[in-house]
Amino acid sequence: MRLHSPLGFKSMRLLYTESLKTPASVKDALSLWEDIFKKNKIPEPSTSIQIIMHSVLGAKNLVEVQSLLGKELDLNQRKQLDGYCLQRLSRMPVQYIIGEWEFRDLTLGMRSPVFIPRPETEQLIDIVVPEQGHKSPGNILEVGCGSGAISIALAKAFTQANIFAVDASEEACNLTKDNCKRFEFCERVKVVNTKLMENGSFVNGSLPDRFDILVSNPPYIKTEDMRTLQPEITFYEDLRALDGGLDGMQVITALLLLASKTLERGGRLYLEIDPSLIHPIRQWTVDNQQLGLELSDVHKDVYKVDRFVSISK
């Protein structure tokens, strides 16, 4: 589900009239658009225009942008800059505007409404890989693959593993396939468009019966908290990737049931979650101990918040 952009056609025309003043020099254009973003209360105005300019210039990174401050933008670059900045003024995330984003050492294609991987999610890979030690997992399943960031990163880390990436969104599956093509992982990452049901089974799709690793960044925001999200999210991202139901546990419970059915003995389920859900998850495993799952580890993210859990069978 997506809502309409907060800016109407008339507003966009007025903003475009203002943008016609865009100067030719990189330095002056950065300054002008940062001021416009600030005036319109765009989050992270400086970072937004830096990233947009990085794309317009075709720079290697944001540091290179600083070395090009004296460069003159040609007419096509100025038009592209104006177009990108107008999209940002409509609260479109920069990832969708420039059409790509970095995840670890991967440059992934991005397009709305597929969920944008957050920086914290990169840590999930840093948790999964070391815990396997020298053992090479056979089958790995990611539920809710989105752009394919996690599946592709795991395919790169575990060169002998068979990766299965599933998502209920056809748009997400198509983007994952496109990103697999970027890195030539189409043979090793099988993308399946299917939905995980509340009983821990999939609606359809050809998947193995057993997995060594299950991994997911599932919807975990409580429905009542969805209204507090920024326009960048509510207007452009697929809210199904965020809404975890009344208690935030709707999809997580289905994942726990899936793990109990499909994990190999000694296998693990890795989840990115809200810290408030650690106790409910632990209590669920205790209340359903006959299913053989145990909350093994809790890991903090870069902000020192309990963000990841490892559940073993």
SULDA-V781510 format. One line per field, one symbol per residue. burial: # if it has 24 or more other ideal C-beta (glycine too) atoms within 12 Angstrom, else .. A space follows every 10 residues. Layout:
burial->???
This chain:
burial->.#........ .#..#...#. .#...#..## .###.##..# .#..#..### #######... ....#..#.. #.#...##.# ########## ########## ####.#.### ########.# #########. ##....#.## ########## ########.. #########. ########## .##.#..### ######...# .#....##.# ########## ##...#.... ########## #####.#### ########## ####..#### ####..##.# ##.##..... ..###.###. #....##### ###
